[in-house]
Amino acid sequence: MSVSVIRSIASPKKAITAVAVVVATTGVGLVSTPAHAAAPASDASSAKSIARRMIKDPAQYRAFHKIVSHESGWNTHAKNPSSGAYGLVQALPAHKMASAGSDWKTNPATQIKWGLKYMNSRYGSPVAAWRFWTTHHWY
């Protein structure tokens, strides 16, 4: 196994990419299942309102909105059946969101808080996270 594959597997989010590379090189088929079913309109609207209040800068909010729309469809309970990623921001493993609050499974504000901290610490901002997402289709 090459060093680059090992490095890819070292990060949970990158593991999905590593699997895709293995599948592509071996010819084994892979069926992708979306991480979300449509969230009820009131739930999605509520989560968006919370995010808008928490993210003051319009450009940062737009980027956060795009990521969450693609990752979970603004469904607080979205779960990716193949990876186990969970929530609005598809945390992997899901329980990492507990660092933002014990109500991480059900509270969109807790999930948004955790997602913003993750995006800011890993990429510098939601805008930078979105730039990465547009190239890799994960973040």
C-alpha positions in Angstrom: 0.0 0.0 0.0 1.5 3.4 -1.0 2.2 6.2 1.5 -0.4 8.4 -0.3 -3.2 5.8 0.2 -2.2 5.4 3.9 -2.3 9.2 4.3 -5.8 9.3 2.6 -7.1 6.7 5.0 -5.7 8.5 8.1 -8.5 11.0 8.0 -12.0 9.7 8.3 -13.4 12.0 5.6 -10.6 11.1 3.3 -11.3 7.4 3.8 -14.3 7.7 1.5 -12.0 9.1 -1.2 -9.6 6.2 -0.7 -12.4 3.7 -1.1 -13.4 5.4 -4.3 -9.9 5.1 -5.6 -9.7 1.5 -4.8 -13.1 0.9 -6.4 -12.0 2.7 -9.5 -8.8 0.8 -9.8 -10.2 -2.6 -9.1 -13.3 -2.2 -11.2 -15.6 -3.2 -8.3 -18.9 -1.3 -8.5 -20.1 1.0 -5.7 -23.6 2.3 -5.2 -23.8 5.7 -3.6 -26.6 6.6 -1.3 -27.4 10.2 -0.5 -26.9 11.2 3.1 -30.3 12.9 3.4 -33.9 12.6 2.7 -35.7 15.9 2.4 -36.1 17.6 5.7 -39.6 18.8 6.6 -39.8 22.5 5.4 -40.3 23.8 8.9 -37.3 22.0 10.3 -35.1 23.2 7.4 -36.4 26.7 7.7 -35.7 26.7 11.5 -32.2 25.4 11.0 -31.5 28.0 8.3 -32.8 30.8 10.6 -30.6 29.7 13.4 -27.5 29.5 11.1 -28.3 33.0 9.7 -28.4 34.4 13.3 -25.1 32.6 14.2 -23.2 33.6 11.0 -23.3 37.3 10.6 -21.1 37.7 7.5 -23.3 37.1 4.3 -20.5 35.4 2.3 -19.7 33.0 5.2 -23.4 32.2 5.6 -23.8 31.5 1.8 -20.9 29.2 1.9 -22.2 27.4 5.0 -25.6 27.2 3.4 -24.2 25.6 0.2 -22.3 22.9 2.2 -25.2 22.0 4.4 -27.6 21.9 1.5 -25.3 19.4 -0.3 -24.4 17.4 2.8 -27.7 17.0 4.5 -30.4 19.0 2.8 -30.8 20.9 6.1 -32.0 17.7 7.8 -30.8 17.7 11.4 -31.3 13.9 11.5 -29.6 13.1 8.1 -27.5 9.9 8.4 -25.2 8.6 5.6 -26.0 4.9 5.5 -22.5 4.0 4.2 -20.3 6.2 6.4 -22.4 6.9 9.4 -21.9 10.7 9.1 -24.7 12.5 10.8 -26.6 15.7 11.0 -26.6 19.0 9.2 -22.9 19.1 8.7 -22.4 15.3 8.4 -20.0 14.9 11.2 -17.9 11.7 11.1 -17.9 10.1 13.5 -21.2 11.7 14.6 -20.4 11.7 18.3 -17.7 14.4 17.7 -20.6 16.9 17.8 -21.0 16.1 21.5 -18.2 18.6 22.1 -20.6 21.3 21.2 -23.5 20.1 23.4 -25.1 17.0 24.8 -28.2 17.6 22.5 -26.1 17.2 19.4 -28.4 14.5 17.9 -31.5 16.8 17.8 -30.5 20.4 18.2 -29.6 22.3 14.9 -27.9 25.1 16.9 -25.5 22.6 18.5 -24.8 21.0 15.1 -24.2 24.4 13.5 -22.0 25.5 16.3 -19.9 22.4 15.9 -19.8 22.7 12.1 -18.7 26.3 12.2 -15.9 25.4 14.7 -14.8 22.5 12.4 -14.8 24.6 9.2 -12.9 27.5 10.9 -10.3 25.2 12.5 -9.7 22.9 9.5 -10.1 25.4 6.6 -10.1 28.9 8.1 -13.7 29.7 7.3 -16.9 28.3 5.7 -15.9 30.1 2.4 -12.6 28.2 2.4 -14.4 25.0 3.3 -16.8 25.5 0.4 -13.9 26.1 -2.0 -12.5 22.7 -0.9 -15.9 21.1 -1.2 -16.3 22.3 -4.8 -13.1 20.5 -5.8 -13.5 17.3 -3.7 -17.2 17.0 -3.0 -16.5 16.5 0.7 -15.0 18.6 3.3 
